[in-house]
Amino acid sequence: YSSHCEDGLCKMVSYRVRCPSTKSGWAWDVAELKFYSGPTTRVYPSRTIDSGNAGDGWGPDNAVTNKHDGTPGFDRIWGGRREDTKNGDFWIGGEFSSQDAKVTAVQVLETSLVHRAK
């Protein structure tokens, strides 16, 4: 969780799911990342953010807006990369306007057996 404030006013609040290491060591595949405000109300960020990704077609929007059916595969997955190529964390998240930033829980769905959190 972090907030972006200017002149004492917070305009955006960000939430990130961090992973220091994965089984493969170089990629983290997330099929779905859900943000919740309360036990069942799903909320969506104004903007998705990440530590880095595999390029076109592998961005964080894939996981945050994805309605994954649980079937393993590589369609619409965030292909995460480290924040810096050697020592940084993997992370994915979203920015919410401060009025909408009542995130109380997150849920992560990983479908890869190799590119998953360690």
Secondary structure, 3 states (H helix, E strand, C coil): CEEEEECCEEEEEEEEEEECCECCCCCEEECEEEEECCCCCEECCCEEEECCECCCCCCCHHHHHCCCCCCCCCCCCEEECCCCCCCCCEEEEEEEECCCCCCCEEEEECCCCCCCEC
